[in-house]
Amino acid sequence: MHKSPKIHLTRRDMLKLSAGGAGMFALTASGFAIPKSDASGKLYIEAFPTSPLILKPFDQPLVIPEALKPVDPLSLPDGAPSPGVQDIVKANPGNKYGNPDYSAYNKYKLGPNNNIGSHQVWPGQGVTANYYGTESSITGFPTTTKPLVYQIDLKVNGHSFTNSAVQPINSLGQDVIPPGSNSTNPRNLPDSTIWGFNGTFPGPRINAVYGRPALVRFKNLLDQGDESKYPAQDFGSGTQQGGGPRTFLTHLHNGHTAPESDGQPHYAYHRFAPLGRFTHEAAWAPGEWVDQLYLGYPAGGDDREKQSFFWFHDHVHGHTGANVYKGMVGLMPIYDPKSDTGDETDPAPNLKLPGRRRRTDAETFEVDYDIPLALYDCRLDDGVTPHKDAHTGNGETHPEWWGKTFFRHFPNHGFVGDIFTVNGSAYPVMEVYQRKYRLRFLDSSISRIYNLQFMSTPEGTGPVSARSLGLTLDELQGQYRLPNGYPSMKMYDIANEGGLLPAPIPRDSFELWPAKRREVILDFTRTVDGPTRPGQEIWLVNTMKMTTGRMWDLADPNYKVPLMKIVIKGPPPEPDMSVVPAKLRPVPDLLRPDKLTAAKSSSLPTFELQRGTSSLDPETEWLINGQQFDPAKPMASPKQTKEGDPAVLWRIRNGGGGWVHPMHLHMEEHQVITRNGKAAPDTRHPDDSGKEDVIALDPSEDTVIARRFRTFTGPYVAHCHNLAHEDHNMMFGWEILP
């Protein structure tokens, strides 16, 4: 059964419309019924364009970002990094920034460097004093207290999601004449405007190693784009009504990182409030730079706390979703020189996970057979859907933006696209040898949740367009279906966002929520049909229908959207020496589920994610404990914990209403102790056996987590990683006190 056109309105809008009747609605050329703006101009429209159909999917190679090379710190034009000078503000006292008084904001002092604008812990200082140099040099990269220095500039650029010609269609799947044209003929897409790390999407990859700290100098060059070629459009920090600078805050998600290098709006409030800069202006503006230090040090110096796959993304207050959607996404796998070295040929005690390390210079390496895969969904402007939300526009259309990315900053449910991409390309092709691979999945979408499987099809069959199956409206999302697809490969889940699991979990499929990561091992020597052969095709498929950002739709056995084609090349050039280990790493002792009795206490600090409004901000629809984000009022102030201190228990609840929330907590990973009063893990969340940084909260779900607060002090945040919810205040500040 096909769905009828949907209108998504807030409670306030429904009240406004109750007296207006059907005359409040209009039908766009794209086939959407949309509400007209009311007299106040504040009606939030949730009509989205239908992207043009990509005519030749699965025809261009998967892009795998290359590992970024470090630079000579003395070559940086703004000066070499140092422990006491972390950013341009500190580097220019009494000049551009005057002489601000930070005394009211600097309450976290712990050690000589912990002043705003300087690094709290430099490698080899404080609790890290005896860490560097203790790791083995099995990777061929000796440990050091001298950070490798990288330079990443925020740049305006163009990005092509596909090389294929596209067919303009409407929401009924019919060919249409796009604005400025006189025919329905297929055509090429224009480049979409991105704001990217070094001007690419995804941005560069940093291959990190524990014991080798990395310092990244991020600099804002977003004022230097060619506006005639790459217009800023109406989403992204500084583009909305009221304007302001095009700012960024880069968050390494979820590194064990000091707040000054964490890239988030609670610390940014402390940094920028004395300069008179608040909300989205409390961030790094054009021409400004910041050095973010990633220690390569696990919490407590404990091997069991090591992670394996970070990513970095924007975190500007109120515009995180827009800036991430505009391209601010980068990748950072991190290797453990003791057990997860990135080279299956290393001797014991290496776990021998799939991968062969390949040096590219004295400090940089690539890892073959170890592939990061960032999933991202988008929509392209049809030129006739109105641009109107709480931040921008009066319902006007932008025919000049046809084929470029479309974003609605304030969608009531969240933002879901109708084109699915992997590493920035729509429906790419990945060639693999007949051997085991390590695939690292990241959900970098704004709201979409995926359920991923690997499928085969009978000989001679493959993807068909959704419109050719008679599908329309929201059913066109994904553009293609795999009608004859059947599950054909088992995988071994070896890691989530908290790092390696205690043991591999055999799986036929897995869910991937926004910001979550999953690492799996696949053996491409065989499928359920027998040994693979050169030229054989296997499909990465999403089976989770999610037509709004609220939550998944009812299960649909026909919803099989192929995201990527995998083609078998043949035997590998060298023997496959990788294994699927029986065990990976133990969970830290202090986080065992023997805290179940304490977890049932009603006195635990509780944070409930809720739907609601706030008198402080008319846009707010998302709250935590009845409050919107206020960086001046932290909601929790735990004391810094040291080794031997017990873990702290927090209760995180979904307030209900039929919504799901991926709840992310910065700084240290947690372990889920209970879900709805029952000990974790359960069959739905088997990866709760490890540590995580995002809690997947089903409707009305109630969880208790255990965590600690080591190494650093200062302000952090926790928030929903459905970024439409975060940007409209489903976030709270918290702080670690000495």
C-alpha positions, 0 to 999 in steps of 0.5 A: 500500500502506498502512502498518501502525501504527508504534512508534518506540523508542530503542535503550535502549527496545528493550532494555527491551522485549526481555524484556517481550513484547507485554504491554508494548504497549497500543492507544489509542482513537486507534488507535495501538499504544503502549508502556506505561511501564516501572517506571522511568517513563523510556520514551519514547513516540512515539504521536501523535494524529490531528488532527480533520479540517478540513471546509472547507479553502481557505476563509479568507484568507491572513494577511500580517503587517503591518510593525511600527512603531518606537516613541519610545525615550524612551517605553519604560518600562524606559528608553531604549536605550544602547550601555553597557546592553543588558539588565535585568541591566546596568540593575540592578547590585547590586539584583535580581541582586547583583554577579556576577563576570563576570571568568571569562566576559569574555574577548572584549574588543575595544573600549570596549563589549565587556563582558558586558551592553553592545553590542559595536559600536554603529552608526558605531563600529569597522568600521562607522564609515564605512558609514552614510551611504554608501548611496544614499537611493533608498528614501526612507529616509536612512541613519543611525547612530541605530537605529530602536527596536521593542518586542516583548513575549512574550505568552500568547494564543490562536490559531485555525488555522482558522475551519472546523468540524472532524470528530473522527476516529481514525487509521483516518479514522473518526468518533469521539466525543471526550472530554467529548462524546456525539456524533461531530458536527462542532464548532469548535476551541478556540483553541490556546495560543501564546507569541507575539511581541506575542501573535500567530503568526506574530509581527510583521514588521519590514521592515528596510533596510541602512544603517538599524540596528534595535534590538528590546527584547524583554520577557518577559510570559509570566507574565501569561496567563489560565491558565484560558483559555490553559493552558501545557500540558506543552511550552514552557520552564518547563512540564516536570517541575522547572518553572522560569521561562517563559524565552525567547532570541530569535535573529535567524536568521541576521543578521550580529549580535554574540553578545550580540544573537544570542540563543543558549545559548552567550552566554546561559551566559556571561551567566547562569552568574554568576547561578547560572542554567543550561540553560533558566534561562539565558535571559530570565525573566518581567519581564526584557528585553533590547535586541537590536541589528541593525546593518543592516551586511553582513559586511565592509561588502560589498554581495555579503554582503547578505541578503534574508530573516531570521526570528527565533525562540526558542533556549532551551537544551533547549526551542527546538523547544517554544518555536518550536512554541508560536508564537515565530516572526517575520519580517524581510525586509531590503532593499538600498537599492542594488539590491533596494529593494522597489520595481520603479518605482525607477530603475536600478541597482535590480534591479526585482524584484516589489514596490511600496513603500507608506509607512505612516508616516515610518519604516515601509513595506509592499511589495505583491506581495512576500509572506512565507509561513511553513510550519508543521505541527502536531497537535491533541490528541485527548484520548486519546493519552498525554502522556509523554516524558523531561520530562513526564507518566506516560502520562496523557491530557488530555481537557480539551486536546482540539483544542489543539496537541499536542507531544511534546518528545522524539520519537526521530525528530523531530516532524511534524504532520498539519495544514499551515499557511501564516502560521498558517492551515491551508489558506488562500486567497491572491488574486493579480493577473495579474502577477509576485509575489515569494514568500518561503518559510520552513520554520518547522516543527520537522522537516518537509522540503517539496518545493513545486510549483504545480499546476492541476487539470482544471475542476471538480476539486480537493482531496479528503480523504485519508480519502475515498481510503481512507488511514489512519494516517500516510497521513492526514498533510496531511488532503487530496490533489490527485489530479488535480493537475499541475505548471502553473507555472515559477518563478525561484529568486532567493534562498536564506537567504544572500540573492540568488543570482548568477543566477535558477534556473528551477525546477519545484519546490524543497525547503525544509528546516527554517529554510531560506528560498527566494525565487521569482518567479512570473508569474501571467499564465499557466500551462502551459495558457495565459493565466490568467483571473479566478477561476482556481485554482492550488494550492501543493502539497507532494509530499514525503512525510515521515511521521517526522522521520527523513527523507523516505519513498519517492517516492509519485506520489499524495502531492500535499498542497495547502497553499494555494489561489491565486485569480486576481483579474484585471489589476493596478491598475497596470502590472507594471514588475518583471522577472526579471533575468539576473543578481542579485549576484556571490559574494564572491571569497574563497569561490570553489571554487578552494579545491577542493584545500585542501578535500580536506585531511584536516586540516580542522576536522571536525564530524560529526553522530552518533547516540549517548549521553552519560554527562552526560545520559540524554536525549541521543541526538544528538552532534557529534564524540561530544560533547553540547552543553557551553557551557563547552567551545567546540569551535572557537576561530577568530580574528577575520578582517579584509578580505583574510584568506582564508576558513576551511574547515570540514568538516561530515559527516552521520554516517549511519544513514539520517538527514538533518540541516539543519545551521545555523551562526550569525554569518556565512553559508558557501558549500558548496565540495564535497559528497562530494568533488565541487565544488559546486553540483550538480544536487541543490543548485543554490542552493549557487551562493550563500551559505547558513546551513543545510547540507542534509545527506543521509544520510552526506553529507560537505561542506566549507564556506568562511566567515569571522568578521568584525566581532565576537568572542565565543561562538556555536553551530552545531546541527541545525535539526531542533529535536528533535535540537538540543534533545537536544544536537546542538549545539556552541559555538564562539567568535571570539577577538580 
